[in-house]
């Protein structure tokens, strides 16, 4: 496995419960901006046990063909999923800012 792939896997492995990010976020965090397709390829082909369900496209769309399983896994972590998209998550790209108290 290349160093690049290892760095991407390390970022995916570091995702916390309820944290939902995009393929591009993973690529950026690993130091490989604009390589989101590589992240998808790694997730689709690796034998590593990774929290794949916490990674979606930039619009929040779930993994095609795995929507039912991904929805169940995300909902178990407190993520709101509607119509095949992540709408809100406790942590990450889809986290909603806390309401202001004035």
Protein Blocks (a to p, Z undefined) as FASTA:
>chain_A
ZZklmmmmmmmmmpcghiacdfklmmmmnopghilmmmmmmmmmmcbdcdfklpccfkop
acehilmmmmmmmmmnopaceehiafbdfbdjklccddddZZ
